[in-house]
């Protein structure tokens, strides 16, 4: 039996797949003889499809650490399996949009490093050691185990050198420095073009900085975050977006 | 009790929704953070069931209470325009940027209804619950929103979008 003209609500429900099977079939049949209504329904469905096409890429973007921390009740990142899932979900893709995942402070002017002692220290250390040709590090990557064991012992905290080969960076080595709150570790990386990045690690209990924060100091860009009582600062002269991509990879590697 | 991992599993979708609603990633993340915090405060009230719909309800309330009141009309940041431009360049020319731009010209009510239906695929009854409006309002709002979006996409804003100016 041919149904009578469906009302607007029924057509929308049809377009959105919200009808029972029998009713859906009835409307579909009615539409075959009403091309104008069928075109309208198709246009609505195209709108929904376009929304998915436009916004679904967000699903693959890295979830900023501060949101992951918030989901854990605002606690700073803790070690353990809870973060495993966060990593699996949040870090599926490190996209082109690096600059936009930094979170709350992306709209604001960069923090000056003066406000963040460890970030400042990291920027200064980068500026001092990154251009160094002969002695950029105390212990080279050829003695990786020795380097990490030594730094871990001096900081009283396991120091891990994240693998950044996938992004084109090889570990050069590291050195021991003094940080704002005790000893600090500086790990240096380099890509094939000689571009250097440094990762500074030191004790830091600034719990407010669980999010990625960005700072700059004399043309050195720094991404900085705090995790379980230690501050991490990745410094380089790369543009902010590229540096954030690396910072994201570092964070992921440190929170597997 | 809400499992943190269940909450985390919803984060990418909440961010997507917030981004589409607000036109700006940073502000979307602020909205998501406020939503999560509210969810954890109200966790004892959660009766179980559809966590996503419940979170979207909280997000809607946060949005209405805070963001919309203050600065919902602020345009997308330049950074977002770049982001979308990059995605446009890698797409098959569906005019994603155009869609986003058209979406942002709509009223917040219309954006919400379009996103809850088209992106989140919630049932109309669930949407009535999320927005706390009668289902008749859901249907009439959906119909108007689709007409508005079509007009924007066709480049013929014969009836200008009902943007809220406060």
Boltz contact constraints between the chains, C-beta under 6 A:
constraints:
  - contact:
      token1: [A, 8]
      token2: [B, 143]
      max_distance: 6.0
  - contact:
      token1: [A, 9]
      token2: [B, 139]
      max_distance: 6.0
  - contact:
      token1: [A, 12]
      token2: [B, 142]
      max_distance: 6.0
  - contact:
      token1: [A, 16]
      token2: [B, 117]
      max_distance: 6.0
  - contact:
      token1: [A, 18]
      token2: [B, 123]
      max_distance: 6.0
  - contact:
      token1: [A, 44]
      token2: [B, 146]
      max_distance: 6.0
  - contact:
      token1: [A, 47]
      token2: [B, 149]
      max_distance: 6.0
  - contact:
      token1: [A, 48]
      token2: [B, 118]
      max_distance: 6.0
  - contact:
      token1: [A, 50]
      token2: [B, 99]
      max_distance: 6.0
  - contact:
      token1: [A, 51]
      token2: [B, 118]
      max_distance: 6.0
  - contact:
      token1: [A, 51]
      token2: [B, 119]
      max_distance: 6.0
  - contact:
      token1: [A, 53]
      token2: [B, 94]
      max_distance: 6.0
  - contact:
      token1: [A, 53]
      token2: [B, 96]
      max_distance: 6.0
  - contact:
      token1: [A, 54]
      token2: [B, 96]
      max_distance: 6.0
  - contact:
      token1: [A, 54]
      token2: [B, 99]
      max_distance: 6.0
  - contact:
      token1: [A, 54]
      token2: [B, 100]
      max_distance: 6.0
  - contact:
      token1: [A, 55]
      token2: [B, 16]
      max_distance: 6.0
  - contact:
      token1: [A, 55]
      token2: [B, 20]
      max_distance: 6.0
  - contact:
      token1: [A, 57]
      token2: [B, 87]
      max_distance: 6.0
  - contact:
      token1: [A, 58]
      token2: [B, 15]
      max_distance: 6.0
  - contact:
      token1: [A, 58]
      token2: [B, 16]
      max_distance: 6.0
  - contact:
      token1: [A, 58]
      token2: [B, 19]
      max_distance: 6.0
  - contact:
      token1: [A, 59]
      token2: [B, 12]
      max_distance: 6.0
  - contact:
      token1: [A, 59]
      token2: [B, 16]
      max_distance: 6.0
  - contact:
      token1: [A, 63]
      token2: [B, 11]
      max_distance: 6.0
  - contact:
      token1: [A, 64]
      token2: [B, 29]
      max_distance: 6.0
  - contact:
      token1: [A, 67]
      token2: [B, 11]
      max_distance: 6.0
  - contact:
      token1: [A, 67]
      token2: [B, 32]
      max_distance: 6.0
  - contact:
      token1: [A, 67]
      token2: [B, 33]
      max_distance: 6.0
  - contact:
      token1: [A, 70]
      token2: [B, 33]
      max_distance: 6.0
  - contact:
      token1: [A, 70]
      token2: [B, 36]
      max_distance: 6.0
  - contact:
      token1: [A, 71]
      token2: [B, 4]
      max_distance: 6.0
  - contact:
      token1: [A, 71]
      token2: [B, 7]
      max_distance: 6.0
  - contact:
      token1: [A, 71]
      token2: [B, 8]
      max_distance: 6.0
  - contact:
      token1: [A, 71]
      token2: [B, 36]
      max_distance: 6.0
  - contact:
      token1: [A, 72]
      token2: [B, 4]
      max_distance: 6.0
  - contact:
      token1: [A, 73]
      token2: [B, 40]
      max_distance: 6.0
  - contact:
      token1: [A, 85]
      token2: [B, 5]
      max_distance: 6.0
  - contact:
      token1: [A, 86]
      token2: [B, 8]
      max_distance: 6.0
  - contact:
      token1: [A, 89]
      token2: [B, 8]
      max_distance: 6.0
  - contact:
      token1: [A, 89]
      token2: [B, 9]
      max_distance: 6.0
  - contact:
      token1: [A, 96]
      token2: [B, 86]
      max_distance: 6.0
  - contact:
      token1: [A, 97]
      token2: [B, 83]
      max_distance: 6.0
  - contact:
      token1: [A, 100]
      token2: [B, 25]
      max_distance: 6.0
  - contact:
      token1: [A, 100]
      token2: [B, 79]
      max_distance: 6.0
  - contact:
      token1: [A, 100]
      token2: [B, 83]
      max_distance: 6.0
  - contact:
      token1: [A, 103]
      token2: [B, 29]
      max_distance: 6.0
  - contact:
      token1: [A, 106]
      token2: [B, 26]
      max_distance: 6.0
  - contact:
      token1: [A, 107]
      token2: [B, 26]
      max_distance: 6.0
